[in-house]
Structure formats: structure tokens, C-alpha cells
């Protein structure tokens, strides 16, 4: 297959043009093709084996009325089979969504990442097709630009693997069953970093919106859809009509970014309201369905500047100002809840734990799901497990591992480390230096100050907390756990500060070097119960932080350890750059 194996033809989306489709042309009448119907603002992507019939169906469909008198681009290829056409359809839906030029009108009705014969070569052709669409001014961004974009990362149009597909299917069935019997449901999605938990929650949000908007009389659904039964069985999709839906994002800066992404997505008549936990607590409404991403970042009994607001919310919801968690607010104001939760990604004592969730097992019909397939790191689950074992005082790897297609290196010199990260940023983009919170944030109030000084090199902490990864200064700065959790990076350059040292065969927490006061601050519940945070607790918290940072990497991780003994220990497991 080559660029010459396909052609892209242009038509008008009106009855006259469709009537003139050549019946004798087998590509137009009886061959798998992929098409895009679009106007200045919107686009719909589809596939069919009978182009003329499919276009007539779309012309008669109320849902596509806004596209009438627009244009149609059709990709023809003599080498296409049905599997290749379906794959190209889902590929283009994902990339048009990530491109941002149009609002994509497609439903989330079950795109799944299926393999088929010679898929790798077809995928090369797909890249050529995308480049041709850019030449035709239908798309703007390159594939590389889209892959690195936030719009693509958080898009609800991602292909699901079969594990994710099954989880989404069961959760929708759970909610449908709960609505039918007028009971409450709780679904908990767990899994290691990079297993696609956020993909599932974003996908689910769009699917629920589509179920709300679906018109059984006037809309059609693709027979190839994995979720067509939800749309075709009227008693199921009717259960989701007029249901209030909330999406809660614990990181305030990410919350605003997700709102912008959903503005680019067609939600039909559905109204998905996106909140931070505080905004959700303040809201006067209750919700039929509440989805929560990164629920392990929800807090218990927040104090400080937010303390007054927290007490007001507690008073409004519970009639008292006792110790409640942000999870308690969500459960009190919701009938059906879906939580993304990973105990290994909790980063502060004030974050909720598994026991906070378990207490709702009696009131809510609770079911748990665990995602295992690694989707972020090219090092796979093998790399994730390897990092966990290295950064622990339990089982240690017996030998140095390498990972095909993934680079894991350690540096002796901080200057070489910084230069290598600069090269990876120029080559791939989305390559960022990060560190444990072992230096004070002096530059927060003094922009000319430096925060981190190592071996004659000076660095500043992140100059913004709002989408730092995408900010202009990010490649020269150093991010903390609070700026990168939940994000993907091509390369992660991690500086392990003196908050983690190695002594007498053990990893040790060094309290003197820890600059994260919040990490050592007890939650209100811990204070009330007279619970202390001891050195073992802090060690596990710091180790968890460094694991999370290392697990952000897609293509590779570069490591610099400030403690010389720790460096010697890590030399046993990583090759020198």
C-alpha cells in the first residue's frame, strides 16, 4: 500500500449530487469507503459499503440537517476491506476531535481497538490520508501536534481496548439497573498509572450524553457499534433521558481545561456540568449521575484559606460543621456515582482513602473494576512494576531490566541531564523536568529568584499551576507532583531530591530536606483521632510521589539523584546515559 492506493473525491451534500453518484462505479456502490460530511463548523465521519444509500439516509436524517449543502469528502481505496474502513473511521474521528478545527458530531457508540490482518501497513496509509486532508484544508494540525495536544489526550473519542470496553458496558448496565429499581449505585474504577482510567471516565461522559440525546424515531445507529444495544433498546436509553449529569475534577486548573475540551464536543441536548469539588459542594442541585476523575485527590476536612467555604458546604449539606470529606458531599448529592480511584496515587494525608469509599457499600450498590493493560508507557506494565519494586523497601528486582522501545537512563551530571532533556523536547515535544518537593518555592513571590541549585545549575519551579505542561516557560522549568499528576509526557526528566536518601541498604525519608509542608500536615480527621504521621508514613508518601512522576513517561525517563548513595543504589537498575 502506498499513497497511490487511495483517492479522495469531493461531493456536495445535497440530493442532486447524491443522485448523480455513478451506479456503475463499484467503489461508490459496493465497496468499503470512509467519508466526512462537513460545513464551516461541524463534521461527521462515517464508513459504508454503499455510499449512495448511506448519503440518502443522512440527507433524510434530522440529526444531519445542519450539514445540508455542505461538502462531502470520500476516501476510496481498492485495498480496503471492512475492518480497514472501520479502523480508518475511528482513526479520523479521534484525530478530527484532536485537531479542533470542527466540532465532531459523532456519537460515542463503542469504538474499540481491534486488530486485523496487515493493520500496521494500513495505519501508514491512514497517516498519508491525514496529510492529504491537511493539504485539502480540512484539517489543520499534524499527527504529532495532535498526539501532544491536551484536546487529544482528554478527548472522549479514544478507541477503547476490550478491557475498557467491558468496564464501560458494565457500568452503563449498573446505572440502568439502579435507575430501573430506584436504588443507588457506586462504580469504582481502579488501576495502575497509565491504564486509561481517565479515558474511561471521559468516554463514559460522552456516551451518557449521547444516550440522552438519541431520538429513537429519527436517529440511526451504526450496526457495527459496540453499544448499539443501549441505543436500540428503548427501555434502556429512555432511562437516561433528562438525567442530570455532573463531572467532578479535583484539580482546579484541569477542571477549566476539561470544560474547554467539552465545548469542542457535540453533546446534543444533554447538559454535563463540570465542577471542582468545592464548586460541586456549593451547587444547589443534586445529580442523577456523578462521574469523578482522580477521586484519590478528593480531600478530608480541608482547612486554611478554603476552611470557611468547606464549613459552609458542610452546614448546607449535613446541617453541621463536623469532619466530612469531599467524597461525602458527592455521595450525599448523587444517586449514581462512578469514581476513578487509585490508592497508589494518593499524595497527601488529607486525601481520601479506600475506607472512605467502603463505608458507602451498604447505602449504594457498589461494584469495583480494575484496569490492567498499560496504555501510556511504551515500557508496558513491566516498566511500571519495575519502578514500583525499585522504589520500595520490600521486594527488589534481582537484575537490571531494559524495555524495548522505552528509554530509562540515569545521569552522573546535572548539566548532561538538562541538555538531554532539551534535546528530547526539540525532538518530540512534551518533555519536562520534574522533581520531588525538596526545595522551597522562592520564585513564587520573587520571579527573579531560583529555587533549585545543583552542581552549578539553577532552575525555577513551575511559574504557573494552570496547565504548566503546556505553558511557554515549562521546558526550562521544573514541575512538581501538583503540576503533572494525570498528564502524559513523552520524556520525564526526574530530579530526586535529598528528601529521599539511601542508607544501610534501605530507602529513607529525610525530613530536613522536605519542603512540602502540605505533605506532612495531618488531615482534620487525623488530628481529631490523635493520629500521627510517622517516618514510615512519610517515606511511603515520598516514594509514591516519585513513582507517580516516573510513571508519567510515554517514551522514556531520565533520572538524576542528588544523594550519592541513592545514585549508587539506582545504578544497579538503570544504565548510564
VENJOVEN-V14453 format. One record per pair of residues at least 6 apart in sequence whose C-alpha atoms are under 6 Angstrom apart, sorted by the first residue. I is the first residue (numbers start at 0). J is the second residue. D is the distance in Angstrom with one decimal. If there is no record, write none. Layout:
# VENJOVEN-V14453
((I;J;D) (I;J;D))
This chain:
# VENJOVEN-V14453
((4;76;5.8) (5;75;5.5) (5;76;4.3) (6;74;5.9) (6;75;5.3) (7;73;5.4) (7;74;4.6) (8;72;5.7) (8;73;5.3) (9;71;5.7) (9;72;4.8) (10;70;5.9) (10;71;5.0) (11;70;4.6) (11;71;5.8) (12;67;5.6) (12;68;5.0) (12;69;5.3) (12;70;5.3) (12;71;5.9) (13;68;5.4) (22;28;6.0) (27;50;5.4) (28;49;4.8) (28;50;5.9) (29;48;5.3) (29;49;5.1) (30;48;4.7) (31;47;5.6) (31;48;4.3) (31;81;5.7) (31;84;6.0) (32;46;5.6) (32;47;5.6) (32;74;5.9) (32;75;5.4) (33;45;5.7) (33;46;4.2) (33;73;5.8) (33;74;5.3) (34;44;5.8) (34;45;5.4) (34;72;5.5) (34;73;4.2) (35;43;5.6) (35;44;4.5) (35;71;5.5) (35;72;5.2) (36;42;5.6) (36;43;5.2) (36;70;5.8) (36;71;4.5) (37;69;5.7) (37;70;5.5) (38;66;5.9) (38;69;4.8) (40;101;5.1) (41;101;4.9) (41;102;4.7) (41;103;6.0) (42;101;6.0) (42;103;5.2) (43;104;5.2) (43;105;5.8) (45;88;5.9) (93;156;5.4) (97;145;5.6) (97;150;5.2) (97;151;4.2) (98;140;5.8) (102;263;5.3) (102;264;5.7) (104;265;5.4) (107;206;5.1) (108;224;5.6) (108;226;5.2) (109;224;5.3) (109;225;4.5) (109;226;5.3) (110;158;5.1) (111;158;4.9) (111;159;4.7) (111;160;5.8) (112;158;5.4) (112;159;5.8) (112;160;5.3) (132;138;5.9) (133;139;5.8) (150;260;5.9) (155;201;4.9) (155;202;4.3) (177;183;5.9) (183;334;5.0) (183;335;5.5) (183;363;4.8) (183;364;6.0) (184;335;4.7) (184;363;4.8) (184;364;4.4) (184;365;5.9) (185;335;5.9) (185;336;4.8) (185;337;5.8) (185;363;5.7) (185;364;5.8) (185;365;4.5) (186;337;4.7) (186;365;5.8) (186;366;5.0) (186;367;5.8) (187;337;5.9) (187;338;4.8) (187;339;6.0) (187;367;4.7) (188;339;4.8) (188;368;4.9) (188;369;5.9) (189;340;5.2) (189;341;5.3) (189;369;4.7) (190;369;5.2) (190;370;4.7) (193;373;5.6) (193;374;5.5) (193;375;4.6) (194;370;6.0) (194;372;5.5) (194;373;4.7) (194;374;5.3) (208;266;5.8) (208;269;5.1) (210;236;5.5) (211;239;5.5) (211;240;4.6) (211;269;5.9) (212;267;5.4) (212;268;5.3) (229;235;5.8) (229;236;5.9) (230;236;5.7) (242;287;5.8) (243;286;5.2) (243;287;5.2) (244;271;5.1) (244;286;5.9) (244;288;4.9) (244;289;5.7) (245;271;5.6) (245;272;4.9) (245;273;5.9) (245;289;4.7) (246;273;4.7) (246;289;5.9) (246;290;4.8) (246;291;5.9) (247;273;5.9) (247;274;4.9) (247;275;5.6) (247;291;4.7) (248;254;5.3) (248;275;5.2) (248;292;5.6) (249;275;5.4) (249;276;5.8) (251;275;5.8) (252;465;4.9) (280;312;5.8) (285;332;4.7) (285;333;5.9) (286;333;4.8) (287;333;5.7) (287;334;5.0) (287;335;6.0) (288;335;4.7) (288;336;5.8) (289;336;4.9) (290;336;5.9) (290;337;4.8) (291;338;4.9) (292;339;5.1) (293;339;5.4) (293;340;5.8) (294;339;5.6) (294;340;5.1) (295;340;5.2) (295;345;5.4) (295;351;5.9) (296;350;5.4) (297;325;5.7) (297;350;5.5) (297;351;5.8) (298;324;5.7) (298;325;5.7) (298;349;5.3) (298;350;4.4) (298;351;5.6) (299;324;4.0) (299;349;5.4) (300;322;5.4) (300;323;5.7) (300;324;5.7) (300;523;5.3) (310;320;5.2) (313;320;5.3) (314;320;5.4) (347;518;5.1) (348;521;6.0) (349;522;4.5) (373;379;5.4) (373;380;5.5) (375;553;5.5) (376;552;6.0) (376;553;4.2) (377;405;5.5) (377;553;5.7) (377;554;5.9) (378;402;5.3) (378;405;5.1) (388;395;5.3) (389;395;5.8) (399;572;4.5) (405;554;5.2) (405;555;5.2) (406;555;4.3) (407;555;5.6) (407;556;4.9) (408;557;5.1) (408;573;5.5) (408;574;5.2) (408;575;5.5) (408;576;5.4) (409;557;5.8) (409;558;4.6) (409;573;5.9) (409;575;4.9) (409;576;6.0) (410;559;5.4) (410;575;5.8) (410;576;5.8) (424;430;4.8) (429;488;5.3) (429;489;5.5) (430;488;5.9) (430;489;5.5) (430;490;4.5) (430;491;5.9) (431;474;5.7) (431;491;5.5) (432;477;5.0) (432;492;4.4) (432;493;5.8) (433;477;4.8) (433;478;4.5) (433;479;5.6) (433;493;4.9) (434;479;5.6) (434;493;5.4) (434;494;4.6) (434;495;5.9) (435;495;5.9) (435;496;5.9) (436;514;5.7) (436;515;5.6) (437;496;5.3) (437;498;5.6) (437;512;5.4) (437;513;4.7) (437;514;5.1) (438;514;5.5) (439;514;5.4) (440;450;5.9) (441;450;5.7) (442;448;5.0) (449;458;5.8) (449;459;5.0) (450;459;5.0) (451;457;5.7) (451;458;5.0) (459;476;5.3) (460;476;5.7) (460;477;4.8) (460;478;5.9) (461;476;5.6) (461;477;5.6) (461;478;5.2) (487;551;5.2) (488;551;5.7) (488;552;5.1) (488;553;5.9) (489;552;5.5) (489;553;4.7) (489;554;5.1) (490;552;5.4) (490;554;5.7) (490;555;4.9) (490;556;5.6) (491;552;5.4) (491;556;4.8) (492;556;5.8) (492;557;4.5) (492;558;5.9) (493;558;5.0) (494;559;4.9) (494;560;5.9) (495;560;4.7) (496;561;5.4) (497;512;5.6) (497;561;5.9) (497;562;5.8) (498;508;5.8) (498;509;4.7) (498;512;4.8) (498;513;5.2) (499;507;5.9) (499;508;5.1) (499;509;5.9) (500;506;5.9) (500;507;5.3) (500;562;5.8) (500;565;5.6) (501;507;5.7) (501;564;5.5) (501;565;4.8) (508;538;4.8) (560;566;5.4))
